[in-house]
């Protein structure tokens, strides 16, 4: 049986390694900025032991798990490690304005038939509509980091951690 101090150290090391791997995977997928910096973990002591969880911006979860589009037949999100992550666009499109800075950063500036630049608002709308209809492919940068690092947790901790995940997310 691990002492509280040993368990805290093991969880802290696990959290740091998962965050580092997830951030690396996030930037490999050409994401930067707020999303990468938002990936973190938190440990707090409670009456039974420790509360441990990962935090990140909501869109980072969507990028990791993928989102099924309103029209696509592919189920982009699925069960990952027994946890159902079923994100789907049903009746609401993502707001086009959120793609404005991304479009500028990526250098997307198409021209029309006369050679004039197309308005950014039109491109933003087209991107938002495409994502709404066809979804987002899962990147699994966090999921893969978690799966790789959980193997190195002490068995007693990993088993307890696994049971808590099942209780939290199980159907």
HUNOR-V318810 format. One record per run of one state. SS is the DSSP state (~ for helix, > for strand, _ for the rest). FROM is the first residue (numbers start at 1). LEN is the number of residues. Records with the same first field share a line. If there is no record, write none. Layout:
# HUNOR-V318810
SS = FROM-LEN, FROM-LEN
This chain:
# HUNOR-V318810
_ = 1-3, 29-5, 39-1, 46-4, 56-2, 66-1, 69-10, 81-2, 85-3, 89-7, 107-4, 112-5, 118-2, 135-1, 137-4, 151-4, 170-2
~ = 4-25, 34-5, 58-8, 96-11, 120-15, 141-10, 155-15
> = 40-6, 50-6, 67-2, 79-2, 83-2, 88-1, 111-1, 117-1, 136-1
